[in-house]
Amino acid sequence: FHQSMPAKSYIYALPYEYYEKDKVRRYGFHGTSHKYVAGRAAAMLGKPIEELKLISCHLGNGSSVTAIDGGKSVDTSMGFTPLVGLPMGTRCGDLDPGVMQFIMNKYNMSADDCLTMLNKKSGVLALSDGVSSDFRDLDAAAEKGNEAAQLALDKFAYEVRKYIGAYAAALGGVDCIVFTAGVGENSGSMRASICDGLEYLGVKLDAEKNKLRGEETIISTPDSKVTVWVIPTNEELMIAQDTAALTK
């Protein structure tokens, strides 16, 4: 799905030989999920997907945001690996590479050990000071006054909101925002936190509808300029449909 990204989206500002010889570039992940929910949103809106500008938010223990223009991925938050982009359950997300050099030098850490730390011991698990990588646990701890858990939740919502803003700019506007995957489908509080501050785009949430969990539904108000959806992903169905299309 992400192979439709233009060069300006997938290329890294590195010596060109690394792309030319080694294919170092942005690849993206969760493509099957992003493709599925974009198609469902268009179908339920009753509009050709070719006419829509969508931002898909696949939010869970692994998370990514994708800008979709006319049914095609034009940018996505994950990159050469799934480590970059949003902070996730245990992955750090976007990070100054100089931080890696600093930590490796100071603590005599190998590159492999450093990447293990960034993949398995970072993200909201680290931000919450070890409370959990599970957003349900973070919600429970934050409700009891745990400031580290609240910081982890705030940081995650902030970073998703930043990507939505960036991709709205990349798309030249947005018609629809879709939330999917474990957190996106089930956490009304996280969806509300992410959308708090997107009023400038014309986003207006319906507080009652946003309480629903795991159902295909519009959670924005009728006068919202941007339609906000919750759409449970179905990657297995998308794989089956793609397979059927290819065999024809």
N, C-alpha and C positions, 0 to 999 in steps of 0.2 A: 504493500500500500504506500509506503513512504518513498518508493522509487520514483514517484512523480515530482519530488521536490526539485526545484531549480538549483542550479549550481551555486547561486549566491546564498542559498540556505544550507546546503550540505557541505560546502567546502570549508576547510579550516585554514586560518592564516598562518600556515606553516610552509617551509620550503616545498615547492610543488612536487619534488621528486618523491616525497612520502605518499602523496596521492597517486602519482603516476605509476610508481613501482610497487607500492605496498597497499594501495587502496584505502589509505587512512582518510576517513571522511565521516560525516554524520550519516548513520543508517536509521536510527530510531527503532522503537519496539512498540509492542501493543497494537501493531497495525491492524490486525484482524479485529480487535475490539473497536478501535476508532472507526474503521470502515463500516462495521455492523451498525453502531449507534447512529452514525451520520445518515445511513440509508433509512433506518427506522424513523428518525426525526423528519426527514423529507417526506416519507410516506404518510406519516401521521399528520403532518402539516398540509398534505395534499398539494405539494409544490414539487416541480422538477428539481432534483438535487443540483442540476447544472446552474440553477438560478440562485443558489443559497451560499451564504458565507457562514460557516459554522466553526465553533471552537469546542472541541471535545476534551473533557477532563476525565481521564481514567485514573481514579484515586483509590489507592489501597495500600498494601504493604509495599508494593512497587507502584509508582505513579508517573504519569506523563500527560502532557497537554499537547494537542495537535491543532494546527490551523488548517481548515479544510475549505477550499475554494472550488465551487462547482463539482463537488464530489471527489476532488483530488487533494491529497496531502501536499501542502506547500511549505510547512515547517513543523518541527516537533521538538519537544524538550530533551528527550534522550538522544544520545549521540553515537559515537563509535562503540560504546558499551552502554549498558543501562545505568551506569553510575552517576551520570551527569543529569542536570535539570533540577527537579524538585527535591527537597529533603524527603526521604522516605522512611520506611520502618527502621531499617538499619543502614541505609546508604546515605552518604553525605550530600549528594546533589552538587550543584554548582560550587566550585572551589578554585581559588587562586592556586595554580600549580606550584607557586613558590612556597606555599604552606607545606606541601609534601617534602620539598627539599629541606626546609627548615627542620621538620620533625625527624626526617631520616638522618640528617647530620647530627642533630642534638642527641638522639636516642639510639644512634648506631643501628638503625632499622633498615632492613633490606627493602627493595622495591616491592617484592611480593608480600612481605609482612605489612608494609604500609597500605597496599591495596586491600589486604584482608581487613585491616582496621577500618578503612573507608567504606568497604562493602558490608561488613558484619557487625561493626561496633559503633557506628555513627548514626546519622539520621535522628529521628525523634526519640529513639532509645537513648542516645547520648544527650540530646537537648533536655530530656526529662530527668537527667541524672540517674539513668538506669531504671526508672519506673517500669517502662514497658515499650515495646515496639508496636503494640496493639492499641489502636486509637480508642477502643472501648475502655481499656484500662486507663488511658490518659484522661478521658472524659470523667471517669469515676474519681480519679485522684484529684483532678482540677476542681471538681465540685466540693471536695473536702478541704480545699484551700492549698493544695500543693502547687507552689509557684513555678517550679521547674516543669511540671506537666502542663501548666497553662502556657508557659513560654513555648513549649514544643508545639502546642496546638496553634498558638498565635503565629509562630514562625511559618508553619506549614500553610495556613490560610493566606498569609501575606505573600508567600512565594507563588502560590497558585494565582492570586489576584494580579500579581505583577506579570505573569505569563499571559493571562487573559488580556491585560492592557496592551502588552507588546504585540500579541497576535491580532488584536483588533486593529492596531496600526498597520501591521503587515498586510492584513486583508483589505484595508481601506474601509472598515466598518464590519459589523457583525449582525447577522439576523437571528442567530440561535446559539445558545450555550447549552451543552449537554453534560450532565454529571452521570458517571457510571462507575462500576466496580464496587468493591466492598464498602469503602468509605463514601464514595460518591452516591451510591444507591441508598445507603442506610442512615447516614448522619445528617439530619436536618440542621443541627447546630453548626456543623462544619460548612455546609452549603450556605447558611446564612452569614457566617463569618467571612467567607470568600466573597460573597456578593455585596457585603457591607462596604461601600466605597465605590461601587460600580454604577452609581446613579448617573454619573456623567455620561455613561454609555446609553442610558435609558433603561437600565435594569430595575424592575420593581418586583420584589418577591411577595407572594401571597403566603402569609405566615401560617395559615391553617393548612393549606395544601402542602407546604414544605414539611409538615410533620409526618407525612406519609413515608413509608419505608418500602423499598424494593418493588415499586410499581411503576409502570409506564404512565407518566403524568406530567402535565405542565404545572410548574410551581410558581410561575410568574403571574402577575395580574393581567386582566384583559387589556389594560392601557399601557402595559410595558412595551417599550419600543423593541426590546430584545426578548424573544421567547426563550424561557429557561425550562429545560426538560430534565427529568430523571428517567433514564432508560436502562434497565438491567441489560448488561451485555450478554451476548450468546456467541462466544467464539467458536463453539463446536458447530453450530448451525452455519456460521459464516464460512468455516472451513469446508463443510459439506457442499454449500452452494458454490463456492469457488471451484471445488473439485469437479462438481457436475458441469459447471461452465467450461472448464478446461477440457474435460473428456469429450465434449461436443465439438 
